[in-house]
Amino acid sequence: MDSGNNDKVRIENYEFEKYLDDFQIETIVQRLAEEVISDYSEKNPVFIVVLSGAFIFAADFLRKITFEHDICFVKVKSYEGMKTLGKLDMQLPIDIDVSDRYLIILEDIVDSGNTLYNFKEYLEQLKPYTVEIVSLFFKPDALERELRVSYVGKSIPTEFVIGYGLDYNGKGRHFKHLYKLSKD
């Protein structure tokens, strides 16, 4: 596995080609932060970072937020491999009271939307004012549930991507660029 500074990288038996460079990603993150600042600067929201994939995006995004806020980290899943568990598995639950708060979920990518749909339903039971979603990337053609993503960094095709927090079998998160699976 190489450093992810090239136009192509290899993980295990797969080759990936550069899709977005770090400057393009930084521009997207900056725009998302400006949109959220415009809407929430007077509301002291709770940013909920979905681990593990969103940690790089969240770090860059939250450094741009200039108003008072709280941060909470969660780890949730509703799939084991490619099979649904039928319920939400809270591996690292919310550790603060979020009732009567504005909640903003920070997610790296919305693909099928199944896990996020279930997680949002769970959060709504905790009686916040609102639950909004900020997703760096969004695959609208892969969405299987009706899910409103309030802030979308970039809509992308349903290709498999790695880098900037996204991984293949736990590898490739550290790449500063976003890579898509090569068709060759």
C-alpha positions as CSV (number, residue, x, y, z in Angstrom):
1,M,0.0,0.0,0.0
2,D,1.5,3.4,-0.9
3,S,1.2,6.8,0.6
4,G,-1.8,8.1,-1.4
5,N,0.0,11.0,-3.0
6,N,-0.1,9.4,-6.4
7,D,-2.7,9.3,-9.2
8,K,-3.2,5.6,-8.4
9,V,-2.9,3.5,-5.3
10,R,-3.2,-0.2,-4.6
11,I,-4.8,-1.9,-1.6
12,E,-4.7,-5.7,-1.5
13,N,-5.7,-6.8,-5.0
14,Y,-7.5,-3.6,-6.0
15,E,-6.2,-0.5,-7.8
16,F,-7.8,2.9,-7.2
17,E,-7.4,6.1,-9.2
18,K,-7.5,9.6,-7.9
19,Y,-11.0,11.1,-8.0
20,L,-10.7,14.3,-5.9
21,D,-7.5,15.9,-4.7
22,D,-6.9,17.3,-1.3
23,F,-7.5,20.9,-2.5
24,Q,-10.9,20.0,-3.9
25,I,-11.8,18.3,-0.7
26,E,-10.7,21.3,1.4
27,T,-12.8,23.5,-0.7
28,I,-15.9,21.3,-0.1
29,V,-15.2,21.2,3.6
30,Q,-14.9,25.0,3.8
31,R,-18.2,25.5,2.0
32,L,-20.0,23.1,4.3
33,A,-18.6,24.8,7.3
34,E,-19.7,28.2,6.0
35,E,-23.2,26.9,5.4
36,V,-23.5,25.5,8.9
37,I,-22.0,28.6,10.5
38,S,-24.7,30.7,8.7
39,D,-27.5,28.5,10.0
40,Y,-26.3,27.5,13.5
41,S,-24.0,30.3,14.9
42,E,-26.6,31.3,17.5
43,K,-27.8,27.8,18.5
44,N,-25.0,26.0,20.3
45,P,-25.5,22.7,18.5
46,V,-24.1,19.3,19.4
47,F,-21.9,17.9,16.5
48,I,-22.2,14.1,16.5
49,V,-19.2,12.5,14.8
50,V,-19.8,9.1,13.3
51,L,-16.7,6.9,13.7
52,S,-14.6,5.7,12.2
53,G,-14.9,7.1,8.7
54,A,-15.9,10.7,9.6
55,F,-13.0,11.4,11.9
56,I,-10.7,13.2,9.3
57,F,-13.6,15.1,7.8
58,A,-14.9,16.1,11.3
59,A,-11.5,17.3,12.5
60,D,-11.1,19.6,9.4
61,F,-14.7,20.7,9.6
62,L,-14.8,21.5,13.3
63,R,-11.6,23.6,13.2
64,K,-13.6,25.9,10.9
65,I,-16.6,26.3,13.3
66,T,-16.3,29.6,15.0
67,F,-19.2,29.5,17.5
68,E,-19.9,27.7,20.7
69,H,-20.8,24.0,20.3
70,D,-20.4,20.5,21.8
71,I,-18.9,17.5,20.2
72,C,-19.8,13.9,20.8
73,F,-18.3,10.8,19.1
74,V,-20.4,7.7,18.3
75,K,-19.8,4.4,16.6
76,V,-22.9,2.7,15.2
77,K,-23.6,0.0,12.8
78,S,-26.6,-1.9,11.5
79,Y,-24.7,-4.3,9.2
80,E,-22.4,-7.2,9.7
81,G,-20.5,-7.6,6.5
82,M,-23.1,-7.2,3.9
83,K,-26.0,-8.5,6.0
84,T,-28.3,-6.3,8.0
85,L,-28.6,-6.9,11.7
86,G,-32.1,-5.6,11.7
87,K,-31.3,-3.2,14.5
88,L,-28.9,-0.5,15.4
89,D,-25.8,-1.6,17.3
90,M,-24.4,1.3,19.4
91,Q,-20.8,0.4,19.8
92,L,-19.9,3.8,21.3
93,P,-23.0,5.5,22.5
94,I,-23.8,9.2,23.0
95,D,-22.3,10.3,26.3
96,I,-24.1,13.7,26.8
97,D,-27.7,14.8,27.2
98,V,-29.0,15.9,23.8
99,S,-32.6,16.7,24.8
100,D,-33.7,20.2,23.7
101,R,-30.5,20.6,21.6
102,Y,-29.8,21.1,17.9
103,L,-28.0,17.9,16.7
104,I,-25.8,17.9,13.7
105,I,-24.6,14.5,12.5
106,L,-21.2,14.6,10.8
107,E,-20.8,11.7,8.3
108,D,-18.2,10.9,5.7
109,I,-20.5,9.4,3.2
110,V,-24.2,8.5,2.8
111,D,-24.5,5.4,0.6
112,S,-27.5,3.2,1.2
113,G,-28.6,5.4,4.1
114,N,-29.7,2.4,6.2
115,T,-27.5,2.9,9.2
116,L,-27.9,6.7,9.3
117,Y,-31.7,6.3,8.9
118,N,-31.8,4.0,12.0
119,F,-29.4,6.3,13.9
120,K,-31.4,9.4,13.2
121,E,-34.6,7.6,14.4
122,Y,-32.8,6.7,17.6
123,L,-31.7,10.3,18.1
124,E,-35.2,11.7,17.6
125,Q,-36.4,9.5,20.5
126,L,-34.0,11.5,22.7
127,K,-36.1,14.7,22.1
128,P,-33.7,17.1,20.5
129,Y,-35.0,20.3,18.8
130,T,-33.7,19.0,15.4
131,V,-31.5,16.4,13.9
132,E,-29.6,17.4,10.8
133,I,-27.1,15.6,8.7
134,V,-23.9,17.0,7.2
135,S,-22.3,14.5,4.8
136,L,-19.1,15.1,2.9
137,F,-20.1,12.7,0.1
138,F,-23.5,11.4,-0.9
139,K,-24.4,8.7,-3.4
140,P,-28.0,9.6,-4.2
141,D,-28.4,6.6,-6.6
142,A,-27.5,4.2,-3.9
143,L,-30.0,5.5,-1.3
144,E,-32.4,2.8,-0.1
145,R,-34.2,4.8,2.6
146,E,-36.0,8.1,2.5
147,L,-33.4,10.2,4.2
148,R,-32.9,14.0,4.1
149,V,-29.3,15.0,4.1
150,S,-29.4,18.7,5.0
151,Y,-25.8,19.6,3.9
152,V,-24.1,17.7,1.1
153,G,-20.5,18.3,0.2
154,K,-20.5,16.5,-3.1
155,S,-22.8,14.0,-4.7
156,I,-20.8,11.2,-6.3
157,P,-21.6,8.2,-8.4
158,T,-22.1,4.7,-6.8
159,E,-18.5,3.8,-7.3
160,F,-16.4,2.5,-4.4
161,V,-14.2,5.2,-2.9
162,I,-11.4,5.3,-0.4
163,G,-9.2,7.9,1.3
164,Y,-9.9,10.9,3.5
165,G,-11.3,8.6,6.2
166,L,-13.0,6.2,3.9
167,D,-11.5,2.7,3.8
168,Y,-11.4,-0.8,2.3
169,N,-11.2,-3.4,5.0
170,G,-9.7,-0.8,7.4
171,K,-7.1,0.4,4.9
172,G,-6.7,3.6,3.0
173,R,-8.3,6.0,5.5
174,H,-5.0,7.9,5.7
175,F,-4.9,9.0,2.0
176,K,-5.3,12.7,1.7
177,H,-7.0,12.4,-1.7
178,L,-10.2,10.5,-2.5
179,Y,-9.7,7.5,-4.8
180,K,-12.3,5.5,-6.7
181,L,-12.0,1.8,-7.7
182,S,-10.3,1.5,-11.1
183,K,-12.3,-0.1,-13.8
184,D,-9.2,-1.6,-15.5
